[in-house]
Amino acid sequence: MTQHNHAHQDGEQNVKSHGFTADQRRLLEALDAVDHVDSRGNIHYTKEFSKHAIAEYQRGKGPKQIFTEAGFPLEILGYKRIERAMYRWRHAYDTPICAPRKNVFI
């Protein structure tokens, strides 16, 4: 049985749409740190969380600890997604406000 057929038999809440099932999307969107999860499966974090994450990182906390403390289930999120988010935010934080690139993360 293919994964698609198996997911279809389990019901709509378990069908993955670009990386997350409907249940996983609801779980992520229920977190204060998440603004929304778009139809492509991209997580849009709140500006408050991105600022908090950078501040905690600068205090010496690791990315996994920051996301875990915010309630993220690491088995759903995956470490690569955490690394990419932290990289984007650190880069945005280090980019001067007067730079041509608009600082949209923090």
N, C-alpha and C positions, 0 to 999 in steps of 0.2 A: 504494500500500500504506500502510495507516495505521501510526502509530508502534506501537500496541499489537500489531498483527499482526507487524510487523517484529521487535519484541522477543520475541514468542512463538516465532518461527522461530529466533532466535539461541540459544535454550535458556534454561532457568530461571535460570541465574546472571546473566543480563543483563536479566531482567524487573525493572523498577523497582517498588519498593514504597514509596510515599510519599516519593519523592525520591532514593532510593538503590537501586542494584541489589544483589543478594545479595553479589557480589564487592566492591562498594564498602563495604557494611556490614562485611564481614569485615576489609577493609583498615583501616577506621576503628577497629574494636574491637580490632585488634592493637596499636594505639598505647597507650603507657603513660598518656597523657593522657585516654583515653576509658574510662569505666566500662562503658557499653554504649550501643547504639543501639536505641531501642524500636520497636515495630511501627508506630508512626505516623511514624517517620523522625526523631525527635528524638534529638539526641546528648546523652548524659549524661556530662559531663566529671568527672574525679576532683576531689576537693576540693584535692588537692595541686597539680593543674594550675591551677585557678582562682586559688589563692593565688600561685603562681609567675607567672602571667600578669599579675596586678595589680602584683606587685613589679617585674617587668620593665618594665611600662608606666610606673610611677612613676620608673624609672631612665631613661626617655626612649625606650624601644623602641616601635616602632609595632605595632599589632595583627597586621598581616600577617607581620611579621618574627617575632613571638612564636609564632604558629601554625606558620609554616614551619619554625622551628627545632625545634618539637616533632614534626615529621614529617608534618604535615597536608598533603595534596595540595590546594592552593588551587583547582584546577580542579574538584574534586569538592565541596569545602566551600562555596565561593562567599564573596565578601567580605561580603555582607549577613549571613550567619549568624555570621561572626566579629564584625562590629559589634554584633549583638544580644547575643552572649555577653559581650563586653567591657562593654557598657552595663549588663547585669544585674549583673555582678560589681562594677563600679565603684559602682553604686548600693548594692549590699549592703555593700560596704566602707565607704561613707560613712554608712550607717544605724547609729546608735548601738545597741549590744547591748540596751539597756534599752527600745528602741522596741517597740511592740506587734507589729510584723511580725517573725516569726521569721527570723533570718538563716540561710538554708539553704545558701548558696553558698560562704561562706568561714568 
